[in-house]
Amino acid sequence: MRWPPNKAWTSSTPQKGYRHYVAINYGGKGKDRWVNLVSVLDGNARLRIFWEDLSNPLFWSSGWQQISNNDPKPLNHDYIEEDYIDNINEPCLHPSEDSGLQIPCNQSPLRPWNS
């Protein structure tokens, strides 16, 4: 997957009770790249995810995917939530310059929502 990250993401299993997230900002280099996500339905549900995990299609899909109640859940997926932002105070909530979420937005080009 290309860097910087797309803005819309769907988790294969609920994270903090939700599966659809917006990537509001990102940073780091190489294996230390990270992305801050906020739930589409609850702005208090926030995650910081390493890019390596976010770009793994077993755990996350770019874009907002339709959720079926019959979707199989991946095995051994419980570790993900502990690896995220829970051990850090709060993720940074200001949008990145290329997010298109700032008003006015003079940045061009903006990051896509999905690939």
Secondary structure, 3 states (H helix, E strand, C coil): CCCCCCCEEEEEEEECCEEEEEEEEEECCHHHCEEEEEECCCCCCEEEEEHHHHCCCCCEEECCCCCCCCCCCCCCCCHHHHHCHHHCCCCCCCCCCCCCCCCCCCCCCCCCCCC
